[in-house]
Amino acid sequence: MKINSEFFPLTQVATRFVNQLAQCRRLNISVLEASEHHVLLELPYSQDIIGDPDTGVIHGGVVTTLIDTASGTSVVSAILAKYESLEISPTLDLRVDYMKPAEPDKPLYAIAECYRLSANVAFTRAIAYQDSVDDPIAHAVGSFMRISPEMVGEEFRQALMGDTSTSDELAVNKNLSTGTSSKTDSEVLVDDELNVHDIVKRAIDLNDYSYLLAKVPYTQFIGMSVNRFGDEMVFKLPQKDDNIGNPILPAIHGGVIAGFMEMSAIVQLMVFMQAKKVPKIIDFSIDYLRAGLHQDTFAECKITRQGRRVAHVTINCWQTNRKQLIATARAHFLLDQ
């Protein structure tokens, strides 16, 4: 899709903003359009972001990352257009409703708008789609905290406004951090003759869940791991530069935290149900309670309701103190029949 930065004059600023985010560089997310009224982003398909190896469908966490980035960028654009000021607005909460899975081998787009700016909070809505915005993959609404422009460092400000030296350094960093996967389907799906039930059973028998996680490329992409202690499973997202979304603090990208929590819920369901297929996400709602700093992060899940067709899971996420959560989420999943 061709970029028309002349017709949408905020496209270059939005591009520089997205390129500052390590996770977005790793995903090769690009800005196609940006104005005070909307932002349009593109995410190319990659084997690295597959969430269901059986179908090749990308992980819901990647969809959330794209939507979160588009929504946050729309806030930056709206504030810049209205107040001629640069602000970085962390996500307060985000709800994503999934209409259908994204088709493999096709790019994914997200269009977002900041439809209201109050003194302290910005409100957004977004749609993720492939062929047409009228045939959505997911709908989302979110809110973002407005932070004083003084909190934006001078180096970051120069990068967004197009300072030559900073932009050149950024381009080098981008080249080091990106790259599409060259893996073939056979390389991604190791031992693909094993079905999901066999994989889960083997992981349980060995008490080694790295075997299960290795089957899902997205878990390797973010570096996720898990340990089981009796009936409790503790999931870990390690400190990883590619997962950064706020280079100022630095802090983990909100979409990565959401994807980590969503995948934790999926694994919990698969293990305790000994699933025959990967549960399909219906909706995901997350509240960010404090910044997820650039350090190891943990999550635990609770299956609060499990019917014949739908399961409800709550997920808590923390870093140094289990009682000081950085995020809490709830999700519904469609179960295999």
Secondary structure, DSSP 8 states (H G I E B T S, - for coil): ----TTTSTTHHHHHHHHHT-HHHHHHT-EEEEE-SS-EEEEE---GGGEEETTTTEE-HHHHHHHHHHHHHHHHHHHHHHHHS------EEEEEEEE-S---TTS-EEEEEEEEEE-SSEEEEEEEEESS-TTSEEEEEEEEEE---GGGS-HHHHHHHHT-HHHHHHHHHHHHHH-------HHHHSTTTTS-HHHHHHHHHHHT-THHHHTTSHHHHHHT-EEEEETTEEEEEE---GGGEEETTTTEE-HHHHHHHHHHHHHHHHHHHHT-SS--EEEEEEEEE-S--BSS-EEEEEEEEEE-SSEEEEEEEEESS-TTSEEEEEEEEEE---
